[in-house]
Structures are given as structure tokens and as C-alpha cells.
Amino acid sequence: GAGVSQTPSNKVTEKGKYVELRCDPISGHTALYWYRQSLGQGPEFLIYFQGTGAADDSGLPNDRFFAVRPEGSVSTLKIQRTERGDSAVYLCASSPSYNTDTQYFGPGTRLTVL
Amino acid sequence: AQSVSQHNHHVILSEAASLELGCNYSYGGTVNLFWYVQYPGQHLQLLLKYFSGDPLVKGIKGFEAEFIKSKFSFNLRKPSVQWSDTAEYFCAVNPQTGANNLFFGTGTRLTVIP
């Protein structure tokens, strides 16, 4: 595609529910990143993939958060037992490779946990 | 703790005024530096980047930034702002530790008054 796409654009859920957020990177980009942006803050790194494997998941806040990229393209960020503090914009970015390339960001998914 | 600081949270300028937005980081090693911009209702876009070489880098739309290693700074400048520059500006750092995740500042909101 022309750019990184993310679905849904908005997600409202109730505390304790499970949610999945999808990211479709730019075609051919091998590296994919997830960030979280809370109100009034800059994006905060969560996890990045080189191909199918998670190369660095040090930013995931706890074990309720998990992400996969089974075929090296589309990625899904999964959040179990959502909490109100998980409310944020979840951003996905991709780059041609993992090594110092510019990251191209998607529009984000705004998650609201009631 | 390692961090990226943007000291100006909200800057208001009249059209044609000059702009300088500060960015300081605390990583001790070699870094790659970025400025991203987020226009209202749009996703993050790369404005400019510094990897190596000439510390004065030029980006899109007349923006430039200067890397001063001794000051751990990467300030963004534009000689004459336009109303269309109204946006949120984020400084980001990639410490060259092998991973390619970005660490962002909290952002500076720029409002340009016509």
C-alpha cells in the first residue's frame, strides 16, 4: 500500500475486555514497530519486529500486552484484561530494514477503555 | 535515566516570525536524531533527520536543525513560519545500540497566528 494503515481507527471497550489492534505496514518493509502515545506525551516504544520475530519487546508494559507478526507483514497488538490506564493512541510504524532506517508512521488506533 | 527533553510545550508565533524549538537528549553514545511533525488530524511525518556528516541538516518545508554534540542538542529552526506550520513537533532519538526503536520527547505544540 501507499502507507502504513491501522485498523480500527477507534476502539472503545470496557475494562477487563480483550482487544486486538491491527497494523498493515508499507509493502516490502521488513521492520515494524509499535508505540503508544498517551495524552500530552510523545510516542513511547513498545515492541519491534524484524521479519516475523520480535527483535525487542522491552517496551511492553506487562504481560497483558502481546504482539505477533506471523507472516512478516501484518502485525496484531493484543491486549488482555484491558485497564483504564491502557487508553491511548497506539501507533504502528514500518521501515525498509531494522538498521537506522527512517520509520514511517500510520494514523494510529485510539483505544478508550471505559 | 536516558531521556529526550523538549522544553517548549506550546509556542505561539505570528506569521513570518522565526522559530527555534529546543531538543536535548541524555544518551551518551552515538545517536541518530529526528524531528517528526504531526499536523492537525494527520499522522506523524518525518521532517528531517541526522545520521552523520554535516551537523546542519535541512528538511522539508524550509526547516533545518543543527546537531551540537557537546550540548547534546538538536534544535529545530525555520526563519519565517507560515500559518500552515501549525502542528505538534516531536524530537526523537535512536541510540545506536543495535535496536532501531525511537525515544521521543513530549512534543511542542506550535500555533502560528495569521
Chai-1 contact restraints between the chains, C-beta under 6 A:
chainA,res_idxA,chainB,res_idxB,connection_type,confidence,min_distance_angstrom,max_distance_angstrom,comment,restraint_id
A,Q41,B,T106,contact,1.0,0.0,6.0,A-B,restraint_1
A,G42,B,F90,contact,1.0,0.0,6.0,A-B,restraint_2
A,G42,B,F104,contact,1.0,0.0,6.0,A-B,restraint_3
A,G42,B,G105,contact,1.0,0.0,6.0,A-B,restraint_4
A,G42,B,T106,contact,1.0,0.0,6.0,A-B,restraint_5
A,G42,B,G107,contact,1.0,0.0,6.0,A-B,restraint_6
A,P43,B,F104,contact,1.0,0.0,6.0,A-B,restraint_7
A,F45,B,N101,contact,1.0,0.0,6.0,A-B,restraint_8
A,Y48,B,N101,contact,1.0,0.0,6.0,A-B,restraint_9
A,D56,B,A99,contact,1.0,0.0,6.0,A-B,restraint_10
A,Y98,B,N100,contact,1.0,0.0,6.0,A-B,restraint_11
A,T100,B,N32,contact,1.0,0.0,6.0,A-B,restraint_12
A,T102,B,L46,contact,1.0,0.0,6.0,A-B,restraint_13
A,F105,B,H43,contact,1.0,0.0,6.0,A-B,restraint_14
A,F105,B,L44,contact,1.0,0.0,6.0,A-B,restraint_15
A,P107,B,H43,contact,1.0,0.0,6.0,A-B,restraint_16
